[in-house]
Amino acid sequence: MKLQVAMDVLTTEAALELAAKVAPYVDILELGTPLIKSEGVRAITAIKTAHPDKLVFADLKTMDAGELEADLAFAAGADYVTVLGTAGDSTIVGAVKAANAHGKGIVVDLIGVADKVTRAQQVTGLGAVFVEMHAGLDEQAEAGFTFATLLTDGETSKVPFSVAGGVNLDTIAAVQRAGAEVAVAGGAIYGAADPAASAAALRAAIV
Amino acid sequence: MKLQVAMDVLTTEAALELAAKVAPYVDILELGTPLIKSEGVRAITAIKTAHPDKLVFADLKTMDAGELEADLAFAAGADYVTVLGTAGDSTIVGAVKAANAHGKGIVVDLIGVADKVTRAQQVTGLGAVFVEMHAGLDEQAEAGFTFATLLTDGETSKVPFSVAGGVNLDTIAAVQRAGAEVAVAGGAIYGAADPAASAAALRAAIV
């Protein structure tokens, strides 16, 4: 199982600083959606240039103009670009076309999708390399949110999946047992007093 | 009825050039999602600085972290920021909180929502100033797309709405008859040989 850090910071400078600390312990460096909207795709280029040996994940959360948006991010240096599961199929197909042209991959973020299992299977059929079983920052704060549902949905879907939204030292073993390809940790790393130590501990928890 | 131009270009320079041509004929200057992802929120600041007398619409299409993303765009100079109708209610509520703090407005983009009428009424109840009855660029290219459904949905919802996705000289009268507060023209303006003439013609078609 790979470890991905979601860098939910707001400036390229802060992302570069965080990436420098945690890169030795993670496989995938993710630029969060607010960071990309704040700084533009130049933030992707800055991270990929600083860490050419790492996979760079651009969380575009594309809803329309799939080919155009994905192409912008891949051209800037992304290895993975996200499209929303709530987007239409033609948007996902367009983004996959851009990924194929660059030899890279589209990940579908299932945030906000009611039936995540069915949609996971559909979008994998459309060419997504994996899906993200994801509870958003806002959703995690809602009453009734259960992390376990994300894991069950991933396991049931029988397609390659990552898990995001509540991954930490207490939950990462369950994420691996559910069969995730990638565990995505955000606040557990960037919100820690010592992000490098937190990333190292999460890495050590993967067996 | 107000006229909004959706500037689906990819650089701040191109947006400034287009805005300079069409501003005399429109009420609202919209920065498209790919433009914001490409350039970052500095593009919003550039447009608002060049056109302080116009309303600036930042099409963020936010799906998560509603308050944070909306705050970024309002702080950069936006008058309106979009959140997706497929986002959770807590994301919309967060974005409305940021809008209220800035004395500005949240618009909910109903792209990808199956029951647009019901969702339009829900999000207006959550504090959206209007909803966008919107068919995306990808959706417009799909077989079976009908512009008329957007108008019927807007009329049926009985809440303030704009219409986007197929507004041009042939359709703008129907948009006004349906009771839209705002008609959003994209390709009909930016794709025209003479964007200023096209914007002027659309303006003249509003009675």
Chai-1 contact restraints between the chains, C-beta under 6 A:
chainA,res_idxA,chainB,res_idxB,connection_type,confidence,min_distance_angstrom,max_distance_angstrom,comment,restraint_id
A,P34,B,A65,contact,1.0,0.0,6.0,A-B,restraint_1
A,P34,B,L68,contact,1.0,0.0,6.0,A-B,restraint_2
A,P34,B,E69,contact,1.0,0.0,6.0,A-B,restraint_3
A,I36,B,K37,contact,1.0,0.0,6.0,A-B,restraint_4
A,K37,B,I36,contact,1.0,0.0,6.0,A-B,restraint_5
A,S38,B,G40,contact,1.0,0.0,6.0,A-B,restraint_6
A,S38,B,V41,contact,1.0,0.0,6.0,A-B,restraint_7
A,S38,B,L72,contact,1.0,0.0,6.0,A-B,restraint_8
A,E39,B,G40,contact,1.0,0.0,6.0,A-B,restraint_9
A,G40,B,S38,contact,1.0,0.0,6.0,A-B,restraint_10
A,G40,B,E39,contact,1.0,0.0,6.0,A-B,restraint_11
A,G40,B,G40,contact,1.0,0.0,6.0,A-B,restraint_12
A,V41,B,S38,contact,1.0,0.0,6.0,A-B,restraint_13
A,K61,B,M63,contact,1.0,0.0,6.0,A-B,restraint_14
A,M63,B,K61,contact,1.0,0.0,6.0,A-B,restraint_15
A,D64,B,G136,contact,1.0,0.0,6.0,A-B,restraint_16
A,D64,B,L137,contact,1.0,0.0,6.0,A-B,restraint_17
A,D64,B,D138,contact,1.0,0.0,6.0,A-B,restraint_18
A,A65,B,P34,contact,1.0,0.0,6.0,A-B,restraint_19
A,A65,B,L137,contact,1.0,0.0,6.0,A-B,restraint_20
A,L68,B,P34,contact,1.0,0.0,6.0,A-B,restraint_21
A,E69,B,P34,contact,1.0,0.0,6.0,A-B,restraint_22
A,L72,B,S38,contact,1.0,0.0,6.0,A-B,restraint_23
A,T86,B,T86,contact,1.0,0.0,6.0,A-B,restraint_24
A,T86,B,G112,contact,1.0,0.0,6.0,A-B,restraint_25
A,G88,B,D138,contact,1.0,0.0,6.0,A-B,restraint_26
A,G88,B,E139,contact,1.0,0.0,6.0,A-B,restraint_27
A,S90,B,D138,contact,1.0,0.0,6.0,A-B,restraint_28
A,S90,B,E142,contact,1.0,0.0,6.0,A-B,restraint_29
A,T91,B,D138,contact,1.0,0.0,6.0,A-B,restraint_30
A,G112,B,T86,contact,1.0,0.0,6.0,A-B,restraint_31
A,G136,B,D64,contact,1.0,0.0,6.0,A-B,restraint_32
A,L137,B,D64,contact,1.0,0.0,6.0,A-B,restraint_33
A,L137,B,A65,contact,1.0,0.0,6.0,A-B,restraint_34
A,D138,B,D64,contact,1.0,0.0,6.0,A-B,restraint_35
A,D138,B,G88,contact,1.0,0.0,6.0,A-B,restraint_36
A,D138,B,S90,contact,1.0,0.0,6.0,A-B,restraint_37
A,D138,B,T91,contact,1.0,0.0,6.0,A-B,restraint_38
A,E139,B,G88,contact,1.0,0.0,6.0,A-B,restraint_39
A,E142,B,S90,contact,1.0,0.0,6.0,A-B,restraint_40
